[in-house]
Amino acid sequence: VREAEIGFKIEAARNIDALPLKPATVDLNSLTIRSTYSFENSGRLRVELERTELSNSSSDYEVPYEILKGNVIGKNYFWRVFFDYRLSSFVQTSFSYNGRLQGSGKPIHTMRAEARAFF
């Protein structure tokens, strides 16, 4: 189907913070699934789901933000929806929604909608 696209990304990494007396190692594994559907000459819808898990070899100290890449130790879940649609040649709308659940915290939701008219 020409209008639809499905993709995925698998990531595995090891980050080492060698500066403290006892170096810390953070292992990361991540899976992202993405799907895009295009509306002929008028818009598109994109949905992404991501699961990232981090494990820390040392619980003795706080791991720097840069090593964690903005995540927390444990399982992190992200979901995203993007929708762009052109109502006419002079009016365009867009919508985005981001959700995340990091570790044992509460889910965080962010939504944005916009309509633009060109004169």
C-alpha positions as CSV (number, residue, x, y, z in Angstrom):
1,V,0.0,0.0,0.0
2,R,1.6,3.2,-1.2
3,E,0.0,5.4,1.4
4,A,1.2,3.5,4.4
5,E,4.6,3.0,5.9
6,I,5.7,1.0,8.9
7,G,9.2,1.1,10.4
8,F,11.0,0.1,13.6
9,K,14.3,0.8,15.3
10,I,16.2,-1.5,17.7
11,E,18.9,0.0,19.9
12,A,21.3,-1.5,22.4
13,A,24.0,0.5,24.0
14,R,26.3,0.7,27.0
15,N,27.3,4.0,28.5
16,I,30.2,4.2,31.0
17,D,30.8,7.0,33.4
18,A,34.5,6.5,34.3
19,L,35.0,9.7,36.3
20,P,33.9,8.6,39.8
21,L,36.1,6.3,41.9
22,K,33.8,3.4,41.1
23,P,32.8,3.7,37.4
24,A,29.1,3.2,36.6
25,T,27.8,1.3,33.6
26,V,24.3,1.9,32.2
27,D,23.0,-0.6,29.8
28,L,20.2,0.5,27.4
29,N,17.9,-1.5,25.2
30,S,15.2,0.2,23.2
31,L,12.5,-0.7,20.6
32,T,10.6,1.9,18.6
33,I,7.7,1.1,16.2
34,R,6.5,3.8,13.8
35,S,3.6,3.9,11.4
36,T,2.7,6.6,8.9
37,Y,-0.4,7.0,6.7
38,S,-0.5,9.7,4.0
39,F,-3.6,11.2,2.7
40,E,-3.2,12.0,-1.0
41,N,-2.0,15.6,-1.4
42,S,-3.6,16.7,1.9
43,G,-1.9,15.4,5.0
44,R,-0.5,12.5,7.0
45,L,-0.9,10.7,10.3
46,R,2.1,9.3,12.2
47,V,2.0,7.1,15.3
48,E,5.1,6.1,17.3
49,L,5.5,3.7,20.3
50,E,8.8,3.4,22.1
51,R,10.0,1.3,25.0
52,T,13.4,2.0,26.5
53,E,14.9,0.1,29.5
54,L,18.0,1.2,31.4
55,S,19.9,-0.8,34.0
56,N,22.6,0.6,36.2
57,S,25.5,-1.4,37.6
58,S,26.1,0.9,40.5
59,S,23.5,2.3,42.9
60,D,26.1,4.2,44.9
61,Y,25.6,7.6,43.3
62,E,23.4,9.6,41.0
63,V,24.1,8.9,37.3
64,P,24.5,12.1,35.2
65,Y,21.6,13.2,32.9
66,E,23.8,12.9,29.9
67,I,24.5,9.2,30.5
68,L,20.8,8.4,30.9
69,K,19.9,10.5,27.8
70,G,17.0,12.0,29.7
71,N,15.5,8.7,30.8
72,V,15.3,7.1,34.3
73,I,16.7,3.8,35.4
74,G,14.0,1.1,34.7
75,K,11.4,0.9,32.0
76,N,10.5,4.1,30.1
77,Y,7.5,4.2,27.7
78,F,6.7,6.9,25.1
79,W,3.9,7.3,22.7
80,R,3.5,10.0,20.1
81,V,0.8,11.0,17.5
82,F,1.3,13.6,14.8
83,F,-1.4,14.7,12.4
84,D,-1.1,17.3,9.6
85,Y,-4.0,18.1,7.3
86,R,-4.5,20.7,4.6
87,L,-8.1,21.8,4.6
88,S,-7.6,24.0,1.5
89,S,-4.7,25.6,-0.3
90,F,-4.8,28.5,2.3
91,V,-5.7,26.6,5.5
92,Q,-3.5,24.0,7.2
93,T,-4.0,22.3,10.6
94,S,-1.7,20.2,12.7
95,F,-2.1,18.2,15.9
96,S,0.5,16.5,18.1
97,Y,0.2,14.4,21.2
98,N,3.1,13.1,23.3
99,G,2.8,10.8,26.3
100,R,5.4,9.3,28.5
101,L,5.7,7.0,31.5
102,Q,9.1,6.9,33.1
103,G,10.0,4.4,35.7
104,S,7.4,4.2,38.5
105,G,6.2,7.8,38.0
106,K,2.8,9.0,36.7
107,P,2.1,9.4,33.0
108,I,2.8,12.8,31.5
109,H,0.6,14.0,28.6
110,T,1.4,16.9,26.2
111,M,-0.9,18.0,23.4
112,R,-0.7,20.8,20.8
113,A,-3.1,21.8,18.1
114,E,-2.6,24.6,15.5
115,A,-4.5,26.0,12.5
116,R,-2.8,28.3,10.0
117,A,-4.4,30.5,7.4
118,F,-2.2,31.9,4.6
119,F,-3.2,35.3,3.1
